[in-house]
Amino acid sequence: MRRSFFMLMLAVAMLPAEAQKGYVPSKENVAYRQQFQDNKLGVFIHWGIYSMLAEGEWAMLQKKIPYEEYSKLAGGFYPSKFNAEEWVAALKAGGAKYICITSRHHDGFSMFSTKSSDYNIMDATPFKRDVLKELADACHKRGMKLHFYYSLLDWGRPDYNPKGGGLAAKWTGQGQPDYNTYHQFMLSQLKELLSNYGEIGAIWFDGAWDKGKAFDWKFNELYTLIHSLQPGCLIINNHHWAALEGEDAQAFERDLPGQNTAGFSHDVQVSQLPLETCETMNTSWGYKITDNNYKSEKTLIQYLVKAAGNNANLLLNVGPRPDGTLPEIAVQCYGAMGKWLQQYGETIYGTRGGLVGQHKWGVTTQKANRLFVHILDLQDKALFLPLTGKKIRSAKVFIDKKPVKFVQQQEGILLLLEKQPNETDYVVELTF
């Protein structure tokens, strides 16, 4: 047991050396970190040929479909109703400030034009349109930031998993399959993504948890390439570990920072980097025809508020259908959030986590000397806030500006409300 512990600690200690050692973010990068934090709401889009099976984005692995059969899906992929302009318009109306779309998921299929492999939407499908290029053009036109999700693992390539994996294609290259060729493949694709689609806000990596911390992912080369091609591009890596040197924001999957209800963030330290939590509207990332378990509009709005109160962005997912359309219920949910943000956006956009952390009753967000108290679940008409050393100048209901009575105490402030709040989010604005 002692030897196993020593080996584990050695592997963990070695990992940071594989990130971008000595990294200093550029002025452009620092500026976009600020904007990224201000944006607060992004849309995650999981879309690929797996949508044709309507079983989610893990269908290839979960159904144990070998590459030779799974790859044939590409020959029938024809999303005739895809309209990038309509997507961006609907999502912008939903209050989103940026979009993160899967350029290539774990099944290995590239949703963009690439010279690195013919297993892509231009060469392997009858559709022969670069949907990422069309989306990039629509985003740039409408002032929507675009991020690219990029998978570090690949179920179909034998050079990713040279010792097997069951589903991978047969090796046709020279010699034996080797991870180094896969690494070069990734470098080539990342160069294409950062050279052919205009300004990209972030590269969002996923899959490092597959081989774990001890594996040499050669992050230094990946991160250096990204920052050299687009210095302002953020690197976000959903590895479920503490942030590594060279990363520009920290991701949390299905959990708010500091929490571990989903089991992905055990003992993960919350960094000082910009934070982002990703979550699904229903229970699936990719399109799943039987998954109608959508969260209520109230739940989604309150989750956005909780994310902001925890100093994080919310990256809220939608899985488009194989015909290129967004599920109507998802568009409806985004619309409800956009309508709410038209009224309450001042308390979310551009804020940071407030002086009072999350409690059962809600959270706080803050801008300069304004503290927004988001009351989500209070079973009383009074609320005590432990604000020591702060003198409150005024308190009012945010939406109608009605004064709120309060009692200033040495230990904090007691808000005396006219009623027990029953709104989705009852916001009281305090001024110091």
Secondary structure, DSSP 8 states (H G I E B T S, - for coil): -HHHHHHHHHHHHHGGGGS-TT----HHHHHHHHHHHHH-EEEEE--SGGGGTTB-TTHHHHTT--HHHHGGGGGG---TT--HHHHHHHHHHTT--EEEEEEE-TT--BSS--SS-S-BTTTSSSS---HHHHHHHHHHHHT-EEEEEEES--SS-TTTSTT--SS-----SSSS--HHHHHHHHHHHHHHHTTSSS---EEEEE-GGGT-TTS---HHHHHHHHHHH-TT-EEEEE-SSS--TT-SBEEEESS-TT--SSSS-TT----SS-EEEEEESSS-SS-BTT------HHHHHHHHHHHHHTTEEEEEEE---TTS---HHHHHHHHHHHHHHHHHGGGTTT-EE-SS--BTTEEEEEETTEEEEEESS-SSSEEEE--TT----EEEETTT--B-EEEEETTEEEEE-SS---SS-EEEEEE-
